[in-house]
């Protein structure tokens, strides 16, 4: 069992920054790659970013590339999502999730059903 807890969400003005954290308890991320997803009312959960804990390869949705940065700290069982130049359309509940090491991560990382464990979510609101 892997328990994931997100934190760092809040209210920020457009153009501002937030850093989200995802901490695992009870287990490490050694056997899992970690993704960030977001969801707004009436829309499907969408993949934002993902990091391979094996080789450090990162993936980003086109809508956030160049603005968001994902990173990991294996010693602390923590993955971060640094969000800069935030836009109102970034407003959503953000979730971190763990997927067992996937050979085809480049193709599958953005599909929520591929993930094995999920955090409770943290609200990010960007005002204009």
C-alpha positions as CSV (number, residue, x, y, z in Angstrom):
1,X,0.0,0.0,0.0
2,X,1.3,3.4,-1.0
3,X,-0.3,6.5,0.7
4,X,0.2,9.8,-1.2
5,X,-0.5,13.2,0.3
6,X,-0.5,16.4,-1.8
7,X,0.1,19.9,-0.3
8,X,1.0,23.4,-1.5
9,X,-2.2,24.4,-3.2
10,X,-3.9,27.7,-2.7
11,X,-5.1,31.0,-4.2
12,X,-2.7,32.9,-6.4
13,X,-2.9,35.7,-9.0
14,X,-2.3,35.1,-12.6
15,X,1.5,35.2,-13.3
16,X,2.3,33.9,-9.8
17,X,3.8,30.7,-8.7
18,X,3.1,27.7,-6.5
19,X,5.0,24.6,-5.6
20,X,3.0,21.4,-5.0
21,X,4.5,18.5,-3.0
22,X,3.5,14.8,-3.0
23,X,4.8,12.8,-0.1
24,X,4.6,9.0,0.2
25,X,4.1,7.3,3.5
26,X,4.6,3.6,4.4
27,X,6.5,3.0,1.1
28,X,9.0,4.6,-1.1
29,X,8.8,5.6,-4.8
30,X,11.5,3.1,-5.8
31,X,9.2,0.9,-7.8
32,X,6.9,3.6,-9.1
33,X,6.9,6.5,-11.5
34,X,4.9,9.6,-10.3
35,X,2.5,11.7,-12.2
36,X,0.5,14.9,-11.6
37,X,-3.1,15.2,-12.8
38,X,-5.7,17.9,-12.5
39,X,-9.5,18.0,-12.7
40,X,-12.1,20.7,-13.0
41,X,-15.9,20.3,-12.6
42,X,-17.5,18.8,-15.7
43,X,-14.2,17.7,-17.3
44,X,-12.2,14.5,-17.2
45,X,-9.0,14.2,-15.2
46,X,-6.1,15.2,-17.4
47,X,-2.4,14.4,-17.1
48,X,-0.2,17.4,-16.3
49,X,3.3,15.9,-15.8
50,X,5.1,12.7,-15.0
51,X,8.6,11.7,-13.9
52,X,10.4,8.4,-14.2
53,X,12.1,7.6,-10.9
54,X,14.3,5.1,-12.8
55,X,16.1,7.5,-15.2
56,X,14.6,10.9,-14.4
57,X,12.8,11.3,-17.8
58,X,10.1,13.9,-17.5
59,X,6.8,14.4,-19.5
60,X,4.6,17.4,-19.7
61,X,1.3,18.3,-21.2
62,X,1.7,20.9,-24.0
63,X,-0.4,23.4,-22.0
64,X,2.1,23.6,-19.2
65,X,5.4,22.9,-20.9
66,X,7.9,25.7,-20.2
67,X,5.9,26.8,-17.1
68,X,5.8,23.8,-14.9
69,X,8.7,21.7,-13.7
70,X,8.5,18.2,-12.0
71,X,11.2,16.9,-9.8
72,X,11.8,14.2,-7.2
73,X,13.7,13.6,-4.0
74,X,13.9,9.9,-3.5
75,X,15.5,10.2,0.0
76,X,12.4,12.1,1.1
77,X,9.9,10.0,-0.9
78,X,8.7,13.3,-2.4
79,X,7.8,14.6,-5.8
80,X,7.4,18.3,-6.5
81,X,5.5,20.3,-9.2
82,X,6.9,23.8,-9.5
83,X,4.2,25.9,-11.3
84,X,5.3,29.3,-12.6
85,X,3.5,31.9,-14.8
86,X,0.1,30.5,-13.6
87,X,-3.0,31.2,-15.7
88,X,-6.7,31.1,-14.7
89,X,-7.1,28.0,-16.8
90,X,-4.7,26.2,-14.5
91,X,-7.3,26.3,-11.8
92,X,-8.2,22.7,-10.8
93,X,-7.8,20.1,-8.1
94,X,-4.3,18.7,-8.5
95,X,-3.6,15.0,-7.7
96,X,-0.4,13.0,-7.6
97,X,-0.4,9.4,-8.5
98,X,1.9,6.4,-8.6
99,X,2.3,4.0,-11.5
100,X,4.3,0.8,-11.3
101,X,7.5,1.2,-13.4
102,X,6.2,1.2,-17.0
103,X,8.3,0.4,-20.0
104,X,6.0,2.4,-22.2
105,X,5.7,5.4,-19.9
106,X,6.2,7.8,-22.8
107,X,3.0,6.6,-24.3
108,X,0.9,5.9,-21.2
109,X,1.8,8.5,-18.6
110,X,-1.2,10.7,-19.2
111,X,-3.8,8.0,-18.8
112,X,-5.2,8.1,-15.3
113,X,-6.5,4.5,-15.4
114,X,-2.9,3.3,-15.6
115,X,-2.0,4.5,-12.1
116,X,-2.1,2.3,-9.0
117,X,-2.3,4.8,-6.1
118,X,-3.7,8.3,-5.8
119,X,-3.5,11.2,-3.3
120,X,-6.5,13.1,-2.0
121,X,-5.9,16.2,-4.1
122,X,-5.1,19.9,-3.4
123,X,-7.0,22.9,-4.8
124,X,-5.2,25.4,-7.0
125,X,-7.1,28.6,-7.8
126,X,-5.6,31.2,-10.1
127,X,-7.4,34.6,-10.3
128,X,-7.2,37.1,-13.1
